[in-house]
Amino acid sequence: MRVLKAVWQTIVVVVSVVLVAGCSSSPTSPGVQPEITNVVDNFQYQVTKVRNYTNEKTYVWQNTGTKANVNQATTVTGGIATLVLLDANGVEVYSRSLTENGTFVSAAGVAGSWTIRVTYSAASGTVNFRVQKAI
């Protein structure tokens, strides 16, 4: 009987440790889950309720043009969030804080597979932007 009780106590402790470890992984557990539309010449990104989040996410986007229009409509209430675009050759053609709202145009680059990088540093708020082929 004592052995069975000790086994159950061990199981309870192990399960408790696993649950606590899983619940404390980050302030935004289970993590930032953006809504993304990623099609040729149109990329849209939105995530709400970001809280004290630090990470970097990279996406590949097909741009058949040499420039991009970027529309930023973001509310960052704390920390830093930035958006960077690299053209098909990996050259940076756009970099801006996501606290700046408005419509902007990237520098000219090479058409093809562009990289979109979103970087968070202790950021909180709502992030919403759209990147489209510039005509």
C-alpha positions in Angstrom: 0.0 0.0 0.0 2.8 2.4 0.8 4.5 1.7 -2.5 1.2 2.5 -4.4 0.9 5.8 -2.4 4.5 6.7 -3.2 3.9 6.0 -6.9 0.8 8.2 -7.0 2.6 11.0 -5.1 5.4 10.9 -7.7 2.9 11.0 -10.6 1.2 14.0 -9.0 4.5 15.9 -8.6 5.6 15.1 -12.2 2.3 16.2 -13.7 2.3 19.4 -11.6 5.8 20.3 -12.7 4.9 19.7 -16.4 1.8 21.9 -16.1 3.6 24.7 -14.3 6.4 24.7 -16.9 3.9 24.7 -19.8 2.0 27.7 -18.3 5.0 29.9 -17.7 6.7 29.7 -21.1 6.1 33.4 -22.1 3.8 36.3 -21.2 1.8 35.7 -24.4 1.4 31.9 -24.0 0.9 30.0 -26.1 2.6 32.7 -28.2 1.8 35.3 -30.8 -0.6 33.7 -33.4 -0.9 36.2 -36.2 -3.6 36.1 -38.9 -1.7 36.1 -42.2 -2.6 36.3 -45.8 0.4 35.5 -48.0 -0.3 35.5 -51.8 1.6 36.8 -54.8 1.9 40.6 -54.6 -0.2 40.8 -51.3 0.9 40.1 -47.7 -1.3 41.0 -44.7 -0.4 40.5 -41.1 -2.5 41.1 -37.9 -2.0 40.1 -34.3 -3.9 41.4 -31.3 -3.2 41.3 -27.6 0.6 41.1 -27.8 2.0 41.5 -24.3 5.6 42.0 -23.5 6.6 39.8 -26.4 10.2 39.4 -27.7 10.8 37.4 -30.8 11.5 37.6 -34.5 9.4 36.1 -37.3 10.4 35.8 -40.9 8.1 35.2 -43.9 8.8 34.7 -47.6 6.6 36.7 -49.9 6.4 36.7 -53.7 6.6 40.2 -55.2 6.5 40.4 -59.0 7.4 44.1 -58.8 10.5 46.0 -57.8 8.9 48.0 -55.0 6.3 47.5 -52.3 3.6 49.7 -50.8 3.5 49.2 -47.0 0.4 50.2 -45.0 1.0 50.2 -41.2 -2.0 50.6 -38.9 -0.5 49.5 -35.5 -1.0 50.4 -31.9 2.2 49.6 -29.9 1.6 50.4 -26.3 5.0 49.3 -25.0 8.3 48.1 -26.2 9.5 48.0 -29.8 8.2 46.4 -33.0 9.8 46.8 -36.4 9.2 45.7 -39.9 12.0 45.0 -42.4 11.7 44.0 -46.1 14.5 42.4 -48.0 14.3 42.0 -51.8 15.0 38.7 -53.7 18.8 39.4 -53.4 18.6 39.9 -49.6 19.1 43.7 -49.9 17.2 45.7 -47.3 14.6 47.9 -49.1 12.5 48.9 -46.1 12.8 49.3 -42.4 10.5 51.2 -40.1 9.2 51.1 -36.6 5.6 49.7 -36.4 4.7 52.7 -34.2 4.7 54.8 -37.4 1.3 54.5 -39.0 0.6 55.4 -42.6 1.3 54.2 -46.2 5.0 54.1 -47.3 6.9 52.9 -50.4 9.9 50.7 -50.2 13.1 51.4 -52.1 13.5 49.6 -55.4 14.8 46.1 -55.3 14.8 42.8 -57.3 11.5 41.1 -58.0 11.0 37.5 -56.7 11.0 36.0 -53.2 11.1 38.9 -50.7 11.7 38.4 -47.0 9.4 40.1 -44.5 10.8 40.3 -41.0 8.8 41.3 -37.9 10.8 41.9 -34.8 9.4 42.3 -31.3 11.3 43.5 -28.3 9.2 43.5 -25.1 6.4 44.8 -27.3 2.7 45.1 -26.4 -0.3 46.1 -28.4 -1.9 45.3 -31.8 0.2 44.9 -34.9 -1.5 45.3 -38.3 0.3 45.9 -41.6 -0.1 45.1 -45.3 2.6 44.8 -48.0 1.6 45.0 -51.7 3.3 45.2 -55.0 3.8 48.9 -55.9 2.5 49.8 -59.3 
